[in-house]
Amino acid sequence: MTLRDDAHDVLTSWSSSDPEQRRLRQVYLDHLERHADAMSRDCHPDHLTASALIVSADHSRVLLTLHRRLGRWLQTGGHCEPVDETLAQAALREGREESGIADLAIDREPVLLSLHEVPSCGPIRPSHHLDVQYVAVAPAGAQEVISDESDDLAWFAADDLPEGTDQSVRDLIAAATTRLRGRP
C-alpha cells in the first residue's frame, strides 16, 4: 500500500459531524483523485501534509513551535516524505523531528483537517497545505529539544496560549482536548 492509498483510506473512513470538516474531507479526496503526486511537496499548488499536536502526558499542556519562516506558534508538522508509509507515520515523524521527543504516542485517527495557504511552498501562488492533523501524547517527563526549523519550542496550557496564536491552532487544540477527554 502506498502513502497515497493510505491517505485515501484514512480520509474515506474518517468522519466528522462538522459540515466544514466534511467539505474539506471531500476536497482532500478530490485532490487525491486528480493528482498522482498529491502527497508530494512537488504537487503544485496544493498537496497533502500531516501534523501532530503534541500534548503532555497529563493532557494539561500543548507543545508549540515558533516556526522560523512563518514567525507563528504552530503544532509540529509538514511535508510527507518518501519514507512515510502512512499519514499517521508522517505526522509522528514530523512531531519527533521538531520536538526532539522520541517516545510520542500518536492517535492513528485524524483529529481535524485544515486547509491553509502557505506563502513559500512552490512556484505557484496561492499554494495550500491540505493538512491532516493528529494528536500525539508525550511521555511523562519528556524533554523537548528545539529543531533548526524553529525559533522557539514551548509548552503552553491549552487555555493560556501565546498572543497571536491563530484560530486554526486553537481549533486543533479544542478538537484534541475533546478527543483526549476521558483517556489516560
FENBEL-V747498 format. One record per pair of residues at least 6 apart in sequence whose ideal C-beta (glycine too) atoms are under 8 Angstrom apart, sorted by the first residue. I is the first residue (numbers start at 1). J is the second residue. D is the distance in Angstrom with one decimal. If there is no record, write none. Layout:
# FENBEL-V747498
<<I:J:D> <I:J:D>>
This chain:
# FENBEL-V747498
<<1:9:7.9> <1:85:7.6> <3:39:5.1> <3:80:6.0> <3:84:5.5> <3:85:6.3> <3:86:6.8> <3:87:7.3> <3:90:7.4> <4:32:6.4> <4:36:7.5> <4:38:6.2> <4:39:5.2> <6:85:6.9> <6:86:4.5> <6:87:6.0> <7:28:7.7> <7:32:6.1> <7:38:7.5> <7:39:6.3> <7:48:5.9> <7:87:5.4> <7:132:7.2> <8:29:7.0> <8:32:5.4> <10:86:7.6> <10:87:5.5> <10:88:7.8> <10:110:6.6> <10:132:7.1> <11:25:5.7> <11:28:5.4> <11:29:5.4> <11:32:7.4> <11:132:7.5> <12:29:6.9> <14:25:6.5> <14:109:6.8> <14:110:5.6> <15:22:7.6> <15:25:8.0> <16:22:5.7> <16:25:7.0> <16:113:8.0> <21:112:6.9> <21:113:5.8> <24:113:4.3> <24:114:7.7> <24:115:5.7> <24:130:7.8> <25:113:6.2> <27:115:6.6> <27:130:7.1> <28:48:6.5> <28:113:6.6> <28:130:5.1> <28:132:7.4> <31:38:5.3> <31:46:6.3> <31:48:7.1> <31:130:6.1> <32:38:4.8> <32:48:7.4> <35:43:5.3> <35:47:7.9> <37:43:4.4> <37:47:7.6> <38:47:6.1> <38:48:5.6> <39:47:6.7> <39:48:5.3> <39:80:4.8> <40:47:6.0> <40:79:7.9> <40:80:7.2> <41:47:5.9> <41:79:4.5> <41:80:7.9> <41:121:6.9> <41:122:7.1> <42:122:7.8> <44:122:4.4> <44:123:6.3> <44:124:4.6> <44:127:6.4> <45:122:6.1> <45:124:3.9> <45:125:7.0> <45:126:6.6> <45:127:3.9> <45:128:6.7> <46:127:6.3> <46:128:4.4> <46:129:7.5> <46:130:5.9> <47:79:7.5> <47:129:7.1> <47:130:6.8> <48:80:6.7> <48:87:7.6> <48:129:7.8> <48:130:4.8> <48:131:7.7> <48:132:6.4> <49:77:6.3> <49:78:6.0> <49:79:5.7> <49:80:6.6> <49:90:7.9> <49:129:4.4> <49:130:6.8> <49:131:4.8> <49:132:7.3> <50:77:6.0> <50:78:7.7> <50:80:6.0> <50:84:7.7> <50:87:4.9> <50:88:7.5> <50:90:3.8> <50:91:3.9> <50:94:6.5> <50:131:7.1> <50:132:5.2> <50:133:7.8> <50:134:7.0> <51:74:7.9> <51:75:5.1> <51:76:6.3> <51:77:2.3> <51:78:7.1> <51:91:5.8> <51:94:6.5> <51:131:5.4> <51:132:7.6> <51:133:5.1> <51:134:7.0> <52:75:6.5> <52:76:5.4> <52:77:6.1> <52:91:4.2> <52:92:6.3> <52:94:6.4> <52:95:3.8> <52:104:7.2> <52:106:6.2> <52:133:7.6> <52:134:4.8> <52:135:6.9> <52:136:4.3> <53:62:6.0> <53:75:4.3> <53:76:7.7> <53:111:7.4> <53:133:6.8> <53:134:7.4> <53:135:5.2> <53:136:7.1> <53:172:5.3> <53:173:6.5> <53:176:4.9> <54:62:6.7> <54:63:4.1> <54:75:7.3> <54:76:6.2> <54:95:5.6> <54:99:5.6> <54:101:6.9> <54:104:6.5> <54:136:5.2> <54:137:7.7> <54:138:5.6> <55:61:7.2> <55:62:5.6> <55:63:7.7> <55:135:6.1> <55:136:7.1> <55:137:5.3> <55:138:7.0> <55:176:6.2> <55:180:6.4> <56:62:7.5> <56:63:7.5> <56:137:7.6> <56:138:5.8> <56:142:7.7> <56:155:6.6> <57:137:6.3> <57:138:6.0> <57:139:5.8> <57:140:4.1> <57:141:7.9> <57:142:7.3> <58:140:7.6> <59:137:7.4> <59:177:7.4> <59:180:5.0> <59:183:7.8> <60:157:6.6> <60:158:7.4> <61:155:4.4> <61:156:6.2> <61:157:5.7> <61:158:7.1> <62:75:7.8> <62:155:7.1> <62:156:5.8> <62:158:5.7> <62:161:7.9> <62:173:5.7> <62:176:7.6> <63:76:7.5> <63:99:5.9> <63:101:7.9> <63:138:6.9> <63:144:6.0> <63:153:6.8> <63:154:7.3> <63:155:5.5> <63:156:8.0> <64:73:4.4> <64:74:6.4> <64:75:6.6> <64:153:7.5> <64:154:6.4> <64:156:6.0> <64:161:7.6> <64:162:7.3> <64:165:7.5> <64:169:7.2> <65:73:7.2> <65:74:5.9> <65:75:7.6> <65:76:5.9> <65:98:5.5> <65:99:7.6> <65:146:7.9> <65:147:7.6> <65:149:7.3> <65:150:4.3> <65:152:7.3> <65:153:5.1> <66:72:7.3> <66:73:5.6> <66:150:5.7> <66:151:4.5> <66:152:3.9> <66:153:7.2> <66:154:7.7> <67:73:7.7> <67:74:5.2> <67:149:7.1> <67:150:6.5> <67:151:7.6> <68:148:7.7> <68:149:5.7> <68:150:5.8> <68:151:5.2> <69:120:6.2> <70:119:7.6> <71:151:7.6> <72:164:6.8> <72:165:7.8> <72:166:6.5> <73:156:8.0> <73:161:7.2> <73:162:5.1> <73:164:7.1> <73:165:5.2> <73:169:6.7> <74:169:6.1> <75:133:7.1> <75:169:6.4> <75:172:6.0> <76:94:5.3> <76:95:4.5> <76:97:7.7> <76:98:4.0> <76:99:5.8> <77:91:6.3> <77:94:4.8> <77:95:7.4> <77:98:7.7> <77:131:6.6> <77:133:7.4> <78:94:5.0> <78:98:7.8> <78:149:8.0> <80:87:7.4> <80:90:4.5> <81:90:6.9> <81:93:7.1> <83:93:7.5> <84:90:3.9> <84:93:6.4> <86:108:7.8> <87:110:7.4> <87:132:5.1> <87:134:7.8> <88:106:5.6> <88:108:4.5> <88:134:6.1> <91:106:6.4> <91:132:7.3> <91:133:7.6> <91:134:4.3> <91:136:7.2> <92:104:6.1> <92:106:4.7> <92:134:7.7> <92:136:6.5> <95:101:7.4> <95:104:5.3> <95:106:7.3> <95:136:5.1> <96:102:5.9> <96:104:6.2> <97:147:6.1> <97:149:7.9> <98:147:4.9> <98:149:6.0> <98:150:6.6> <98:153:7.6> <99:138:7.6> <99:144:5.1> <99:145:7.2> <99:147:7.7> <99:153:6.7> <100:143:7.4> <100:144:5.5> <100:145:2.7> <100:146:7.3> <100:147:6.9> <101:138:5.2> <101:139:7.7> <101:142:4.7> <101:143:7.4> <101:144:6.0> <101:145:7.8> <103:138:7.6> <103:139:4.8> <103:142:7.2> <104:136:4.3> <104:137:6.9> <104:138:6.0> <104:139:7.9> <105:136:6.4> <105:137:4.9> <105:139:7.7> <106:134:5.6> <106:135:7.4> <106:136:4.4> <106:137:8.0> <107:134:6.1> <107:135:5.2> <107:136:7.3> <107:137:8.0> <107:179:6.6> <108:134:7.7> <109:134:7.9> <110:132:5.0> <110:133:6.1> <110:134:5.8> <111:133:5.6> <111:134:6.1> <111:135:5.0> <111:172:6.9> <111:175:4.7> <111:176:5.3> <111:179:5.2> <112:133:4.5> <112:171:6.5> <112:172:5.4> <112:175:4.5> <112:176:7.9> <113:130:7.5> <113:131:6.9> <113:132:6.2> <113:133:6.7> <114:129:7.8> <114:131:4.6> <114:133:5.9> <114:168:5.1> <114:171:7.6> <114:172:7.0> <115:128:5.6> <115:129:7.3> <115:130:5.4> <115:131:7.2> <116:128:6.5> <116:129:5.7> <116:131:6.8> <116:168:6.2> <117:126:5.0> <117:127:7.0> <117:128:5.5> <118:127:5.5> <118:128:6.6> <118:129:5.4> <121:127:4.8> <121:129:7.1> <133:172:5.5> <133:175:7.8> <135:175:8.0> <135:176:4.0> <135:179:5.8> <135:180:6.6> <137:180:7.4> <144:153:5.2> <144:155:7.5> <145:153:7.7> <146:152:6.8> <146:153:4.5> <147:153:7.6> <154:162:7.8> <156:162:6.4> <158:173:5.2> <158:177:5.8> <161:169:7.4> <161:170:6.9> <161:173:7.4>>
